């Protein structure tokens, strides 16, 4: 989703972005629509959080359920912040 946002900012069409990513155009279109609701910094922060969750689950340092419970309010706050700017 972050890469699609970047490609769309560069002016690429869904078809061109799909070709660049090796993905189906429909998937790019849906991800582009979803990404429009969030700013790039928010998407990047969410990805970092998800990578951190993945690492901690695989290392066994925290329970997956607890990490998911911590992520949900974070993800919701991203949607709230974007809607304030609209």
N, C-alpha and C positions, 0 to 999 in steps of 0.2 A: 504494500500500500504506500509506503514511503517512496519507493522508487517510482511508482506510478505518479504520485504527486509531483515529483521532480520532473519527470518526463512531460507531464501536462503543463507545468510552468514553462518549460522550454518550447511549448507550442506544438508538441506532437499530438496527432489525432489518436483516438483509441486504437485504430488499426495499426498505425505506425508504432505506438507504444507496445502493442501486443507482439508485433513482429520483433521489436528490439528485445523484448523479454522472453520470447519463445512461448508465449501464453496465448490462450484463445481470446479473441476480441471481446466476447461476452464477459469473461472474467475480469478483463481490464476495465470494461465499462462499469460493471457493478462495483469494483474496488474504487474506481474514480468517483463514483457517486457517493460512496461511503466516506472516502477521504475528504470530500468537500466539506464535511461536517466538523473536521478537526484541522488544527494548524499543524505544520510540519514538526515543530518542536514537541508538541503533544504526542504525535505519532512516534517520534524518536524516543521520547521518555517511556512510552508504553512498551516499545520494543526492548529497551534496556531492562525494564522491570520484568518482562516476560523471560528474557535471557537469564536474569538473576534467579527467577523462580525455577526455571529449568535446571540450572546448575545446582541450586540448593536441594531440589528433589533428588537429582541423580547422586549427589554427595551424601544424601541422607541427613542433612543438617536441620531440616525442618519438614513438617508434614505437608503434603501437597494440599490437603484441605485448608489448612491454616493459611498457606501462602495464597491460595485462591481467594479466601475471605479478605485478605489484605489487599489484593489486587482490585477487587470489585469496586470499592469506594474510590480508589485511585482512577479507575477507568471512568466512573461516573463523573468525577470532578473534571475530567477533560472535556466531556460533553457540555457541562455547565459553563465552563470558561469560554468555550467557543460561542455558545449561544448568547453570552453577554456582549460579544463584539458585534453581533448582527443587528 
